Amino acid sequence: MSDFLKKFSNDNYKDMVKNKKQTDKTTEETVEIEIIKEEEKEEMIKAISSKKSKPTIVVSDEKVEEDTVLIKKATIDKEETKRSEFEEEVVIDQHYHKKKIIQYSIIGAIGLFLCIAVFLLFRFTNQVTMPDFVNENVSSVQTWAVKNKIELKIEREYSLDYEYNIVFEQSKKANKKIQKGSVLTIKVSDGADPDELIKLPDFTTMTKSEIESWKIKNKAENLKIVTEYSEEIEKDKVIKFEIKDTSITSETYRRKDIATVYVSKGQEAYEKNIVVPNFTNKSKAEVEEWAKKNEIVVTYNESDSDSVLEGCIISQSITADEKIAKKTEMSVYVSIGKATIVPNFVNYSLKEVESYIDGSGLNVVVTRRYHDSISYGGFISQSIGSGTKLYGTSNTVTVVYSIGRPFIGDLTGTSENELQSQFYEEYQSKGANITYSVNYVDSIEGTKGKVVSSNYNNEFVGMNTHISINIGKGNLPAPIQEE
């Protein structure tokens, strides 16, 4: 359409008119000559047909000129008529702009739809699933964050429950979708607080293994246990306790302060020519093999560990590279794996406990029992106390929830042989000491051996309620129906 209109621009239009005039002028001259020749031809035909002598045909210049003028006039009129018709064909479309607006609107709508589609595609392909990093090393989170383009914010806090650099809290819930580029805040353990005051026990009354246990429990890494021979002090007993900094007392001792407990190894009887390896993270079998070869007496203690694999050594009583003699006694702590700490289920609803999964293999069994004072769904008890450490992967804790007070329904029509199982299954097995006794009473035919009445019916009763039930004999005739 635009190419067609372009032909009728001002300059193009003038050229077209000019060319048209030249063409019409040539056509006009040709028409004049043909008309003159046609007149001469007619004159000759007339002369021959009348058998007259050949006339001298004289074409008057004036006559030709007059005819030419008439032809020119007709040609000009024809040209003006054609020009008028041509000009009438150039019509301005009044709906042109409206059509353009509709065209651009459609293009814009398509563009907007494509933009939205691209945005949604980008949004859904720009998401990742949030893992559970609790109890993981912070380096694992950093690697994951870089790989998935997550902005990582690390907050460090002291903790007795988590080892150094272990994550114990994250801002994004595990197994949820998050956008790449979002911020993930994690709390990472800085280990035990070095400035925390620690109450020191009387080490002189403790054995070496007890001191080691205390050290592990309180994470007192700066408490050194040094063993040395002694002629007076019994083996594994404390020789002395020493804090070199005189400004520090047992009441002001902090975890970062250095102290030493000297423990007797007893009398030296053999040459110290056996070098103790570093058994940390080594298997118990390696310790046993080494101890047997060098005639070393090793005591094996068990302890849970979040960082050392099950069956591997957590610590040893004699430090690595120390030389000892044959028959020397030493102890090691063998990891029994990560402990499962039993939660306090009083803080859980019945529905939460029924779907409880902590990833440690703790099996939670929910039991429902009647209770006089705790309403339906309330927590009653748990078989293992909260905070208890369990080991292995097949631990079970039973949690008891209330189903409220016992309710005695309508027993009428129940067969006597069904009462025993009904009372046991419905009440006694669920903690309610509901008992019953039966009385046999006269009743109409068809009620023999069935309950006809009881002293409790469709009502709540106490936990130790006794119910009296009347069983029909079926010895009375049925009442006569009036017609």
Summary of the structure (lengths in Angstrom):
residues: 483
radius of gyration: 55.8
end to end distance: 101.5
largest distance: 181.9
contacts: 1221
relative contact order: 0.05
helix: 33%
strand: 25%
